[in-house]
């Protein structure tokens, strides 16, 4: 029956029209199958999207799939419906078949590859990915590794591409039997109908009042921002973010005075004490999420949870940490601006946007102006992830990467390279400690580790030493924890150790096996640890909200820094507990933590309000708490200040 139907459709007078409809339906089916595979691949993270039924989710998915298909198949559609009877030749339609299968095969591949990347970002990939990995030379190996590991997705890709080729409907009209004027008028009419339908599909609606849908519109079809990824598709996310203005200044507040009265990132210290000239050492540990740290999770698993970080647990017992601490982004390139320059990630990573060309400072630049020697360390290939450029732009005087490590004959050179990303953490942290011993005090340094990263390998000599856990990353966390322990052991023997303030945090979180860390907010739970071996900072678990962007102002506060500076965070130690807060951005929704609550705001309205005690975020309190109005007002001010300063180049104190 199917064969007869295809024969009829391909030989009737309107064969090009039926072929267009048939083939576009095939693509819709492929997108639907990709979404099912996306869900199954990320079941632990996305299964909650189905709790309220699939109807609304599917309506949203249809809109975004139709838009992506319209964009990617517009040329093919025009060529198929071209009202020129001379095109009805086998060679012409063979070329169209190849165009159709290649374009849509790429779309299928993007969707399936993004299913593997999602756990690391909790969102669909956007066009900034091209800048993020533009300097990496190891991507082919990573893709090959993941293709083997996720062979079933490769098989699914092959089956779908085969299906697109095999089931493709090709018009089989004989030109000599065509009545040219009837054929021409028929296809002109088809184009007249197809054109507005295609534009409507691209825009996401038919009426002129409908704005073209964007990535942020996906949030309206789901209860949790994380689940917006299931509504979207990757081709759409890439296409709709290419060349787009990332930062748009909202008009929540009509005047600068009104805005400044609610929130300002300009800090004007009133401290009269003499500045402490302590060394500052910032350790940014790859993927070192709060979930993995036993000392920060005493209530997990009924008190039986021990975590994977005995060395860091010991450090925490001598440090200041916080009951609620968060990162401000989900990628490594989000972590560096947040931690070192107090710039959170809103919409897209800061230094992948045009705003990265603004004048910008940070801890290194501010302390460098006070006579500090500053250096940034990252064991990857120099220039990787854009870290070297950002370090230079924010005032680091020296940069030490894989090149400098290899040139130092005291260390193992490329024998210590992990084969994918960077020098293994243990030798590179020892190198870091040694180089600081050669710097002039006071100094400010930062190191970005790499080993606790996909593909989750550890050095060969440690195979079998570190027990694996439920997740592939767990043994890497154990290895990195050991490397950190040895770093502090070596540092404790250095003459500069007693006059140093250490800050330890993660760039972002990673894989999770506990439900509370798989929630919209749980995916941002990072440790913030302040350690002062001199004892001037008394160890404590402080009952406050803290975030990465608080690190810069908090460190400057501890040093009694005197000059004005711009930082979007606060000095969390000098701020009353009820006034501490955190903010992050996920799939078009801002999350604002304060007063024991987390507010979710989509730019125009509150879509969720949850108690921090509701760790699974199941009970929406929107409209039920008096704090909501004040939180909305404050969050609007933070967003408007951020967008205005990004677009007006006001990221340093004038």
C-alpha positions as CSV (number, residue, x, y, z in Angstrom):
1,X,0.0,0.0,0.0
2,X,2.8,2.4,0.9
3,X,4.5,1.6,-2.5
4,X,1.3,2.4,-4.4
5,X,0.8,5.7,-2.4
6,X,4.4,6.8,-3.2
7,X,3.9,5.9,-6.9
8,X,0.7,7.9,-7.0
9,X,2.2,10.9,-5.2
10,X,5.3,11.0,-7.4
11,X,3.4,10.8,-10.7
12,X,0.3,13.0,-10.1
13,X,0.1,16.5,-11.6
14,X,1.1,18.0,-8.2
15,X,4.0,15.6,-7.6
16,X,6.5,18.3,-6.5
17,X,3.9,19.5,-3.9
18,X,3.2,16.0,-2.5
19,X,6.9,15.3,-2.5
20,X,7.7,18.4,-0.5
21,X,5.0,17.6,2.1
22,X,6.0,13.9,2.3
23,X,9.7,14.7,2.8
24,X,9.2,17.4,5.3
25,X,7.0,15.0,7.4
26,X,9.9,12.6,7.3
27,X,12.2,15.3,8.8
28,X,9.6,16.0,11.5
29,X,9.6,12.3,12.4
30,X,13.4,12.3,12.7
31,X,13.4,15.4,15.0
32,X,10.8,13.6,17.1
33,X,13.0,10.5,17.3
34,X,16.0,12.6,18.2
35,X,14.0,14.2,21.0
36,X,13.1,10.8,22.4
37,X,16.7,9.7,22.3
38,X,17.7,13.0,23.9
39,X,15.3,12.3,26.8
40,X,16.4,8.7,27.2
41,X,20.1,9.6,27.1
42,X,19.5,12.2,29.9
43,X,16.7,10.4,31.7
44,X,17.9,11.2,35.2
45,X,18.1,14.9,34.5
46,X,15.0,15.3,32.3
47,X,12.4,12.7,33.4
48,X,10.7,15.4,35.5
49,X,9.7,17.1,32.3
50,X,7.0,14.5,31.9
51,X,5.5,14.8,35.4
52,X,2.8,17.3,34.2
53,X,2.0,15.4,31.0
54,X,3.6,15.7,27.6
55,X,1.0,17.8,25.9
56,X,2.4,21.2,26.5
57,X,5.9,20.0,25.9
58,X,5.0,18.5,22.6
59,X,3.2,21.7,21.5
60,X,6.4,23.6,22.2
61,X,8.5,21.0,20.5
62,X,6.4,21.2,17.4
63,X,6.9,25.0,17.2
64,X,10.6,24.8,17.5
65,X,11.0,21.8,15.2
66,X,8.9,23.5,12.5
67,X,11.0,26.6,12.8
68,X,14.3,24.7,12.5
69,X,13.0,22.6,9.6
70,X,11.8,25.7,7.8
71,X,15.1,27.5,8.1
72,X,17.3,24.5,7.1
73,X,15.0,23.4,4.2
74,X,14.0,26.7,2.7
75,X,16.4,26.4,-0.2
76,X,15.4,22.8,-1.0
77,X,11.7,23.7,-0.8
78,X,12.1,26.6,-3.3
79,X,14.1,24.4,-5.7
80,X,11.4,21.6,-5.4
81,X,8.5,24.0,-6.1
82,X,10.3,26.1,-8.7
83,X,7.6,26.7,-11.4
84,X,9.9,25.7,-14.3
85,X,8.9,22.5,-16.1
86,X,12.4,22.1,-17.5
87,X,13.6,21.0,-14.1
88,X,11.7,17.7,-14.2
89,X,14.8,15.7,-15.0
90,X,16.3,12.8,-13.0
91,X,19.6,14.5,-12.6
92,X,18.0,17.6,-11.1
93,X,16.0,15.6,-8.5
94,X,19.0,13.4,-7.7
95,X,20.8,16.6,-6.7
96,X,17.9,17.8,-4.6
97,X,17.8,14.4,-2.9
98,X,21.4,14.7,-1.9
99,X,20.9,18.3,-0.7
100,X,17.9,17.2,1.4
101,X,19.6,14.2,3.0
102,X,22.9,16.0,3.7
103,X,21.2,19.1,5.3
104,X,18.9,17.1,7.4
105,X,21.5,14.5,8.2
106,X,23.6,17.2,9.7
107,X,20.6,18.4,11.7
108,X,20.1,14.9,13.1
109,X,23.7,14.6,14.0
110,X,23.7,17.9,15.9
111,X,20.7,16.8,17.9
112,X,22.2,13.5,18.8
113,X,25.7,14.9,19.7
114,X,24.0,17.5,21.9
115,X,22.3,14.8,23.8
116,X,25.8,13.7,25.0
117,X,26.9,17.3,25.8
118,X,23.8,18.3,27.7
119,X,24.8,16.9,31.2
120,X,27.7,19.3,31.3
121,X,25.8,22.5,30.4
122,X,22.1,21.7,31.2
123,X,21.1,23.5,28.0
124,X,21.1,23.2,24.2
125,X,24.2,24.2,22.5
126,X,24.3,27.7,21.0
127,X,26.5,29.4,18.4
128,X,29.0,30.5,21.1
129,X,30.3,26.9,21.1
130,X,32.3,27.8,18.0
131,X,34.2,30.4,19.9
132,X,34.5,28.3,23.0
133,X,36.3,25.5,21.3
134,X,37.9,27.4,18.5
135,X,41.5,26.9,19.8
136,X,41.2,23.3,20.8
137,X,43.1,20.8,18.7
138,X,41.8,17.6,20.4
139,X,38.2,17.6,19.4
140,X,38.5,14.9,16.8
141,X,39.8,12.5,19.5
142,X,37.0,13.5,21.8
143,X,34.3,12.9,19.2
144,X,35.8,9.5,18.3
145,X,35.8,8.5,22.0
146,X,32.2,9.6,22.5
147,X,31.2,7.9,19.2
148,X,32.5,4.6,20.6
149,X,31.0,5.2,24.0
150,X,27.6,6.1,22.6
151,X,27.6,3.7,19.7
152,X,23.8,3.3,19.9
153,X,23.4,7.0,18.9
154,X,25.7,6.5,16.0
155,X,23.5,3.5,14.9
156,X,20.4,5.7,15.4
157,X,22.0,8.4,13.2
158,X,22.8,5.9,10.5
159,X,19.2,4.4,10.5
160,X,17.6,7.9,10.3
161,X,19.9,9.0,7.5
162,X,19.2,5.8,5.7
163,X,15.5,6.3,6.2
164,X,15.6,9.8,4.8
165,X,17.4,8.5,1.7
166,X,15.3,5.4,1.3
167,X,11.9,7.0,1.9
168,X,12.6,10.2,0.1
169,X,9.8,10.9,-2.4
170,X,11.1,12.1,-5.8
171,X,8.8,13.5,-8.5
172,X,8.7,11.3,-11.6
173,X,7.0,13.5,-14.1
174,X,7.6,13.2,-17.8
175,X,8.3,16.6,-19.3
176,X,6.9,15.8,-22.7
177,X,3.5,15.0,-21.1
178,X,3.3,18.2,-19.0
179,X,0.9,21.0,-19.9
180,X,3.4,23.7,-19.1
181,X,0.9,26.5,-18.3
182,X,-1.0,24.2,-15.9
183,X,2.2,22.9,-14.3
184,X,3.5,26.5,-13.9
185,X,0.2,27.9,-12.4
186,X,0.0,24.9,-10.0
187,X,3.5,25.4,-8.7
188,X,3.1,29.2,-8.5
189,X,0.0,28.6,-6.4
190,X,1.9,26.1,-4.3
191,X,4.7,28.6,-3.7
192,X,2.2,31.3,-2.8
193,X,0.9,29.0,-0.1
194,X,4.3,27.7,1.0
195,X,5.9,31.1,1.4
196,X,3.7,32.4,4.2
197,X,3.6,29.0,5.9
198,X,7.4,28.8,5.9
199,X,7.7,32.3,7.3
200,X,5.1,31.5,9.9
201,X,7.0,28.4,10.9
202,X,10.3,30.3,11.1
203,X,8.7,32.9,13.3
204,X,6.7,30.5,15.5
205,X,3.3,31.8,14.6
206,X,1.0,33.3,12.0
207,X,-0.1,36.7,13.3
208,X,1.9,39.8,12.7
209,X,1.9,40.4,16.5
210,X,4.0,37.3,17.1
211,X,7.7,38.0,17.6
212,X,10.1,35.4,16.1
213,X,10.5,32.8,18.7
214,X,13.9,32.6,20.4
215,X,15.6,30.1,22.7
216,X,14.1,31.8,25.8
217,X,10.5,31.1,24.6
218,X,11.0,27.4,25.4
219,X,10.7,28.1,29.1
220,X,6.9,28.7,28.7
221,X,6.3,25.1,27.8
222,X,7.9,23.5,30.8
223,X,7.8,23.8,34.6
224,X,11.6,23.8,35.1
225,X,14.2,25.8,33.2
226,X,16.3,22.7,32.8
227,X,13.5,21.0,30.8
228,X,13.5,23.7,28.2
229,X,16.3,21.8,26.5
230,X,13.8,19.0,25.7
231,X,11.5,21.5,24.0
232,X,14.2,23.0,21.9
233,X,16.3,21.4,19.2
234,X,20.0,22.0,18.5
235,X,19.8,23.4,14.9
236,X,17.3,26.0,16.1
237,X,19.5,27.0,19.1
238,X,22.5,27.4,16.8
239,X,20.6,29.3,14.0
240,X,18.8,31.7,16.3
241,X,21.9,32.7,18.2
242,X,24.2,33.3,15.2
243,X,25.2,36.9,15.1
244,X,22.5,38.0,17.6
245,X,22.9,40.8,20.1
246,X,23.4,39.0,23.4
247,X,22.8,41.9,25.7
248,X,19.6,44.0,25.6
249,X,19.0,46.7,28.2
250,X,15.5,46.3,29.8
251,X,13.6,49.3,31.0
252,X,12.6,48.0,34.4
253,X,13.8,51.3,36.0
254,X,13.2,54.7,34.3
255,X,16.1,56.6,35.8
256,X,19.7,55.8,36.8
257,X,19.0,57.2,40.3
258,X,16.1,54.9,40.9
259,X,18.2,51.9,39.6
260,X,21.2,52.8,41.8
261,X,19.0,53.0,44.8
262,X,18.0,49.4,44.5
263,X,21.4,47.9,43.4
264,X,24.8,49.0,42.1
265,X,27.9,47.0,41.3
266,X,30.1,49.9,42.1
267,X,31.9,49.3,45.4
268,X,33.3,52.3,47.2
269,X,35.1,50.9,50.3
270,X,34.8,52.9,53.5
271,X,37.4,50.8,55.3
272,X,39.9,52.9,57.3
273,X,42.2,50.0,58.4
274,X,45.6,49.7,56.7
275,X,45.7,47.3,53.7
276,X,46.9,43.8,54.5
277,X,49.5,42.7,52.0
278,X,48.7,39.1,52.1
279,X,49.4,36.8,49.2
280,X,46.2,35.5,47.4
281,X,46.0,32.1,45.9
282,X,42.8,31.1,44.0
283,X,42.4,27.4,43.0
284,X,39.7,26.9,40.4
285,X,39.1,23.2,40.3
286,X,37.6,21.7,37.2
287,X,34.0,20.3,37.8
288,X,34.6,20.1,41.6
289,X,30.9,20.3,42.5
290,X,29.7,20.6,46.0
291,X,28.0,17.2,45.7
292,X,31.3,15.3,45.7
293,X,32.5,16.9,49.0
294,X,31.7,14.8,52.0
295,X,32.2,17.6,54.5
296,X,29.5,19.7,52.8
297,X,26.9,16.9,52.6
298,X,26.7,15.4,56.1
299,X,22.9,14.9,55.7
300,X,23.1,13.0,52.5
301,X,22.1,9.3,52.5
302,X,21.0,9.5,56.1
303,X,24.4,10.7,57.3
304,X,26.2,7.8,55.7
305,X,27.6,9.8,52.8
306,X,31.4,10.2,52.8
307,X,32.0,11.8,49.5
308,X,35.2,11.5,47.4
309,X,37.3,14.3,48.9
310,X,39.1,13.3,52.2
311,X,41.9,15.9,51.6
312,X,39.5,18.8,50.9
313,X,37.3,17.6,53.9
314,X,40.3,18.1,56.1
315,X,40.9,21.5,54.6
316,X,37.3,22.6,55.2
317,X,37.7,21.8,58.9
318,X,40.3,24.6,59.0
319,X,38.4,27.0,56.7
320,X,35.4,29.3,56.2
321,X,32.7,27.8,54.1
322,X,29.0,28.6,53.5
323,X,25.8,26.7,53.9
324,X,24.6,27.7,50.5
325,X,27.2,28.4,47.8
326,X,26.7,28.5,44.1
327,X,28.6,29.0,40.8
328,X,27.3,31.6,38.3
329,X,27.5,29.5,35.2
330,X,27.7,26.0,33.8
331,X,30.9,26.1,31.7
332,X,34.6,26.6,32.4
333,X,34.5,29.9,30.4
334,X,31.8,31.1,32.8
335,X,33.8,30.3,35.9
336,X,36.9,32.4,35.2
337,X,35.1,35.8,34.8
338,X,32.8,35.0,37.7
339,X,35.6,34.1,40.1
340,X,38.3,36.5,39.1
341,X,36.3,39.5,37.8
342,X,33.0,39.2,39.6
343,X,31.1,39.0,36.3
344,X,28.3,36.4,36.2
345,X,27.1,34.6,33.1
346,X,23.9,36.1,31.8
347,X,22.5,34.7,28.5
348,X,25.9,33.7,27.0
349,X,29.5,33.4,28.3
350,X,30.9,36.9,28.9
351,X,34.1,36.5,26.9
352,X,32.4,35.0,23.9
353,X,30.4,38.2,23.5
354,X,31.3,41.6,22.0
355,X,31.3,42.9,25.6
356,X,34.6,41.1,26.2
357,X,36.2,43.9,24.3
358,X,35.2,46.3,27.0
359,X,37.7,47.6,29.5
360,X,37.5,45.1,32.3
361,X,39.6,44.4,35.4
362,X,39.6,41.9,38.1
363,X,41.5,40.7,41.2
364,X,44.8,40.5,39.3
365,X,44.5,44.0,37.9
366,X,43.3,45.6,41.1
367,X,46.0,44.0,43.2
368,X,48.7,44.4,40.6
369,X,48.1,48.2,40.8
370,X,48.9,47.8,44.6
371,X,52.3,46.3,43.9
372,X,51.3,42.6,43.7
373,X,53.0,40.3,41.3
374,X,50.3,38.3,39.5
375,X,50.3,35.1,37.5
376,X,47.7,32.7,36.0
377,X,48.4,29.0,35.6
378,X,46.5,26.6,33.3
379,X,48.1,23.3,32.3
380,X,46.4,23.1,28.9
381,X,47.9,24.3,25.5
382,X,48.6,28.0,25.7
383,X,45.5,29.9,24.4
384,X,43.1,27.0,25.2
385,X,39.6,28.1,26.1
386,X,40.6,31.8,25.6
387,X,42.0,31.8,29.2
388,X,45.3,33.4,28.2
389,X,43.6,36.3,26.5
390,X,41.2,36.9,29.4
391,X,44.0,36.6,31.9
392,X,46.0,39.3,30.1
393,X,42.9,41.5,29.7
394,X,42.2,41.4,33.4
395,X,45.7,42.3,34.5
396,X,47.6,39.1,35.1
397,X,51.3,39.9,34.5
398,X,52.4,36.3,33.8
399,X,50.8,33.2,32.2
400,X,52.1,29.7,32.7
401,X,50.6,27.0,30.6
402,X,51.6,23.7,29.1
403,X,54.4,25.4,27.1
404,X,56.1,26.8,30.2
405,X,55.6,23.6,32.1
406,X,57.3,21.6,29.3
407,X,60.2,24.1,29.2
408,X,60.9,23.7,33.0
409,X,63.4,20.8,33.2
410,X,62.6,20.2,36.8
411,X,59.3,18.6,35.8
412,X,58.2,15.8,33.5
413,X,57.2,17.8,30.5
414,X,54.8,16.1,28.1
415,X,55.2,12.8,29.9
416,X,52.7,14.4,32.3
417,X,50.3,15.3,29.6
418,X,46.9,13.5,29.9
419,X,46.7,13.0,26.2
420,X,43.5,15.1,25.8
421,X,43.3,18.4,27.7
422,X,46.2,19.3,29.9
423,X,49.0,18.3,32.3
424,X,47.8,16.0,35.0
425,X,46.7,17.9,38.2
426,X,49.3,16.4,40.6
427,X,52.4,17.5,38.7
428,X,50.9,20.8,37.5
429,X,49.9,21.8,41.1
430,X,53.4,21.0,42.2
431,X,54.8,23.2,39.4
432,X,52.3,25.9,40.5
433,X,53.6,25.7,44.1
434,X,57.2,25.8,43.0
435,X,56.7,28.8,40.7
436,X,55.0,30.8,43.5
437,X,58.1,30.2,45.6
438,X,60.0,32.2,42.9
439,X,57.6,35.1,42.9
440,X,58.0,38.4,44.7
441,X,55.7,38.9,47.7
442,X,53.0,39.9,47.9
443,X,51.6,38.0,44.9
444,X,48.2,37.0,43.6
445,X,47.9,33.9,41.5
446,X,45.2,31.6,40.2
447,X,45.3,28.1,38.8
448,X,42.7,26.3,36.7
449,X,43.0,22.5,37.0
450,X,41.9,20.1,34.3
451,X,42.0,16.4,35.3
452,X,38.5,16.1,36.7
453,X,37.1,16.5,33.2
454,X,35.7,14.3,30.5
455,X,36.9,11.7,29.4
456,X,37.4,11.1,33.1
457,X,40.8,9.4,32.9
458,X,43.5,9.3,35.6
459,X,47.3,8.7,35.3
460,X,48.3,5.1,34.5
461,X,50.3,4.8,37.7
462,X,47.1,5.4,39.8
463,X,44.9,2.9,38.0
464,X,43.4,0.7,40.7
465,X,44.2,3.0,43.5
466,X,41.1,5.2,43.5
467,X,37.9,3.4,43.9
468,X,35.2,4.3,41.3
469,X,31.8,5.4,42.3
470,X,28.4,5.4,40.7
471,X,29.6,8.0,38.2
472,X,32.6,8.0,35.8
473,X,33.9,11.3,37.3
474,X,34.1,10.0,40.9
475,X,37.6,8.4,40.6
476,X,38.8,11.6,38.9
477,X,37.5,13.6,41.8
478,X,39.5,11.3,44.1
479,X,42.6,11.8,42.1
480,X,42.2,15.6,42.0
481,X,41.5,15.6,45.7
482,X,44.8,13.8,46.3
483,X,46.6,16.3,44.1
484,X,45.1,19.2,46.1
485,X,46.2,17.5,49.3
486,X,49.8,17.2,48.1
487,X,49.7,20.8,46.9
488,X,48.8,22.1,50.3
489,X,51.4,19.8,51.9
490,X,54.1,21.2,49.6
491,X,52.8,24.8,50.1
492,X,52.9,24.4,53.9
493,X,56.7,24.1,53.6
494,X,57.1,27.3,51.7
495,X,58.1,30.6,53.5
496,X,55.1,32.4,51.9
497,X,52.5,30.0,53.2
498,X,51.7,31.7,56.5
499,X,51.0,35.0,54.8
500,X,48.6,33.7,52.2
501,X,44.9,33.6,51.8
502,X,43.7,30.6,49.8
503,X,40.4,30.4,48.0
504,X,39.2,27.1,46.6
505,X,36.2,26.7,44.3
506,X,35.0,25.0,41.2
507,X,34.5,26.4,37.7
508,X,31.1,24.7,37.6
509,X,29.4,21.5,38.6
510,X,29.3,18.2,36.6
511,X,27.7,14.8,36.7
512,X,25.3,14.1,39.5
513,X,23.7,11.0,41.2
514,X,21.7,12.7,43.9
515,X,18.3,14.2,43.1
516,X,18.7,17.4,45.0
517,X,21.8,18.3,42.8
518,X,19.8,17.6,39.6
519,X,17.3,20.3,40.3
520,X,17.4,23.7,38.5
521,X,19.3,25.2,41.4
522,X,21.2,22.1,42.5
523,X,23.1,22.1,39.2
524,X,24.8,25.3,40.4
525,X,26.0,24.1,43.8
526,X,29.7,24.8,44.0
527,X,32.0,25.0,47.1
528,X,33.5,28.3,48.2
529,X,36.3,27.7,50.7
530,X,38.4,30.4,52.3
531,X,41.5,29.2,54.1
532,X,44.0,31.3,56.0
533,X,46.8,29.3,57.6
534,X,47.7,32.3,59.9
535,X,44.5,31.8,61.8
536,X,43.3,35.3,61.3
537,X,40.2,33.9,59.6
538,X,38.5,31.6,62.1
539,X,37.2,28.3,60.7
540,X,33.4,28.2,60.4
541,X,30.4,27.0,58.4
542,X,28.8,30.4,57.9
543,X,25.0,30.4,57.5
544,X,24.9,32.6,54.4
545,X,24.3,32.5,50.7
546,X,27.6,32.8,48.7
547,X,28.4,32.7,45.0
548,X,31.5,32.9,42.8
549,X,31.0,36.6,42.0
550,X,31.3,37.3,45.8
551,X,34.9,36.0,45.8
552,X,36.5,39.2,44.4
553,X,34.8,41.7,46.8
554,X,35.2,39.3,49.8
555,X,38.9,38.9,49.2
556,X,39.3,42.7,48.7
557,X,37.4,43.2,51.9
558,X,39.7,40.9,53.9
559,X,42.7,42.8,52.5
560,X,41.1,46.1,53.5
561,X,41.4,47.3,49.8
562,X,40.6,51.0,49.6
563,X,39.8,52.1,46.0
564,X,36.4,52.0,44.2
565,X,35.9,49.0,41.8
566,X,33.1,47.3,39.9
567,X,32.0,43.8,41.0
568,X,28.5,42.3,40.6
569,X,28.9,40.3,43.8
570,X,29.2,41.4,47.4
571,X,31.6,41.1,50.3
572,X,29.7,38.1,51.8
573,X,31.6,38.1,55.1
574,X,30.8,41.8,55.8
575,X,27.2,41.5,54.7
576,X,24.3,40.4,57.1
577,X,23.1,36.9,56.4
578,X,19.6,38.0,55.3
579,X,21.1,40.4,52.7
580,X,23.3,37.8,51.0
581,X,22.1,36.5,47.7
582,X,23.1,34.6,44.5
583,X,22.0,34.7,40.9
584,X,22.4,32.5,37.8
585,X,20.9,32.0,34.4
586,X,19.5,28.8,32.9
587,X,17.7,28.4,29.6
588,X,16.1,31.9,29.5
589,X,15.3,32.0,33.2
590,X,17.2,33.9,36.0
591,X,17.4,32.3,39.4
592,X,17.7,34.6,42.4
593,X,18.5,33.1,45.8
594,X,17.7,35.2,48.9
595,X,15.7,35.0,52.2
596,X,15.7,31.2,52.1
597,X,14.0,31.2,48.7
598,X,14.9,30.9,45.0
599,X,13.0,33.0,42.6
600,X,12.8,32.1,38.9
601,X,12.2,35.0,36.6
602,X,11.9,34.8,32.8
603,X,12.5,38.5,32.2
604,X,8.9,39.6,32.4
605,X,7.3,37.5,35.2
606,X,8.0,35.1,38.0
607,X,7.6,31.5,36.8
608,X,8.6,29.8,40.1
609,X,9.3,30.5,43.8
610,X,10.7,27.7,46.0
611,X,12.0,27.3,49.5
612,X,15.6,26.3,49.7
613,X,14.5,23.6,52.1
614,X,12.5,22.2,49.2
615,X,15.6,20.7,47.7
616,X,13.8,18.9,44.8
617,X,11.9,22.2,44.0
618,X,8.5,20.5,43.9
619,X,6.3,23.1,45.6
620,X,5.9,26.4,43.7
621,X,5.2,29.2,46.1
622,X,4.6,31.9,43.5
623,X,2.3,34.5,45.0
624,X,2.4,33.0,48.5
625,X,5.4,34.7,50.0
626,X,5.7,38.4,50.9
627,X,9.4,38.4,50.0
628,X,8.6,37.8,46.3
629,X,7.9,41.5,45.4
630,X,11.2,42.7,46.9
631,X,13.1,39.8,45.2
632,X,11.6,40.7,41.8
633,X,12.6,44.4,42.3
634,X,16.2,43.5,43.2
635,X,16.6,41.0,40.4
636,X,15.3,43.5,37.9
637,X,17.9,46.0,39.1
638,X,20.7,43.4,38.9
639,X,19.7,42.5,35.3
640,X,19.4,46.1,34.2
641,X,22.7,47.1,35.7
642,X,24.4,44.2,34.1
643,X,23.0,44.8,30.6
644,X,23.6,48.5,30.7
645,X,27.2,48.2,31.8
646,X,27.9,45.5,29.3
647,X,26.5,47.6,26.4
648,X,28.0,50.9,27.6
649,X,31.5,49.7,28.5
650,X,31.2,50.5,32.2
651,X,32.9,47.5,33.9
652,X,35.6,49.5,35.7
653,X,35.3,52.3,38.2
654,X,35.8,55.7,36.5
